[in-house]
Amino acid sequence: MQQPAYRRRLVPVLALGVVAGLAPGLAAGSASAAPGDKAAAASAPTAARADAGRIAPYTHQKLTWKRCSAERPAKFRCATLKVPLDYRKPEGKRIDVAISRVKTSVPGKRRGVLTFNPGGPGGPGLDLPLEAAGALPKAVRQQYDLIGFDPRGVGRSTPVTCGLDSDGMTFPRPNRTAAEFTANKNWAKKVADRCHRRMGGVLPHISTRNTARDMDVLRAVLGEKKLNYYGVSYGTALGAVYAQLFPRRVDRWVIDSAVDPQLMWRGMYRIWAPEVEPAFKRWAKWTAERSSTYHLGDSADRVTRTFWALVKRADRKPVEMDGEKYDGAGLRDLLRPEFFGVRGAAELVVKLKKAAAGKRVSAAPEAGTPDDNGDVSHWAVVCADNSTWPRDAETYRRDLKHDSARYPLFGDFAAGISPCAYWDKGAEPVTKVNNEVPMLLLQNEWDPQTPLVGAQSMHRALKGSRMVTVDEGEGHGVLFNGPATNACAENISMAYLATGKLPAKDVTCHATPGARKRPGAAPPAFGPGR
């Protein structure tokens, strides 16, 4: 799940972190019945046949594969998939979905294709096959051709844009005063109004449900009966929605660092406030036990007072680090995800404390300012997926009053108003996740973006899933996470992709000693941090 940036931040873009023959398969996306809806289920076969004919021009299209670029290896091939903007009206406007492929399968061992999603919403996935080719074990590579894509609206897939500069999309924003709340309300309405004027006919269709349908068009065009999939962060929501719409098209399915299907989407922002409080207490205790190293206090209370004194000092005079200035709210936003990794947070607070004292310090590498397309595609999905965003500003004001008092570290950010309060409603209802499709779910205990409690909720909704929990695991993303990758969870996951055998029951792995991400560490070649 992606957290849009406040100025500059250290957390990966991968965070709020949901996206995911066709003939009968895709039809399920148009005429899917909720569990227990016997009338809808009875009519589904007829609807499926009708929809299959309307979608046939897409499922029978011929792809033209070309080298992605002269700078990339020749084996890295790209093509353009045509899909309908509105699957209810497939004869209408068409849009492009950029797809990519690296063939790694071996004749005689080939099982199919393995598709990837890196999270977001708004995360581009075109480069993932090339990166995965160097990260997956031989036993897995030999069975699959690797497939990536930029989800609809993202990157090279008919990108959406509202013509906003980076400052215009900055979120979340602090709400410490009535004036800040009013300014944020005006900002949210301005963003929504501008996007409506520029792309009002397109944005309601940039949804997880439609991205899952695009995946099924891709499956059909590739000639595959089923898909194999690895999705992380928002990619877990996409994978869960695809499994809900096309359960018979799911083969080996791995979802890593799951969002809570009951909280999509405003709740996934608000959950950051209560979840960071125990993470902060854990950090304060850990740091106090190492006071001779960090000198932030020799008790949890003293470490806590040191932190809040730093925040107050930054409110009086912003802390400057590598040319960026952080007031108290900026520090809280910057540090919120870092507190889930105790060592990294302690090192960063020490740097900020030195910077506040006027010393020059080296911070994290520049994470990059989110561009307009990344943020607009993000808002398009989280606003279109769910029509339950409050439309009354007073609801946000009441929630802020409650959350700010109860969760002082981040409550005034997490409950704030967003453009979804004024955004055009999505074209279709949200897809409820509730199925028995077998799959593997991975989760770190101390995940700053998609907390453990949310993954447990996803596990309950996916009744056929097995869950691997990394006890004391830190960071967003379990697999492909550099030194933070957990060998136990990785072995289970790769064995599942290679053999198709799920664990007989849920598994608890233990964090690898020393495998903790450090603040500002370079993102891994493949996985969270893209």
Helices and strands as residue ranges (DSSP letters): H 22-30, H 38-59, E 66-67, E 77-84, E 94-103, E 112-117, H 128-133, H 138-141, E 144-149, G 166-169, H 178-199, G 203-205, H 208-221, E 227-232, H 234-245, G 247-249, E 250-256, H 266-270, H 272-288, H 291-294, H 300-316, E 319-321, E 324-326, H 328-335, G 337-340, H 342-356, H 372-384, H 393-406, H 411-414, G 419-421, E 439-446, H 452-461, E 465-474, G 482-484, H 487-499, E 507-510
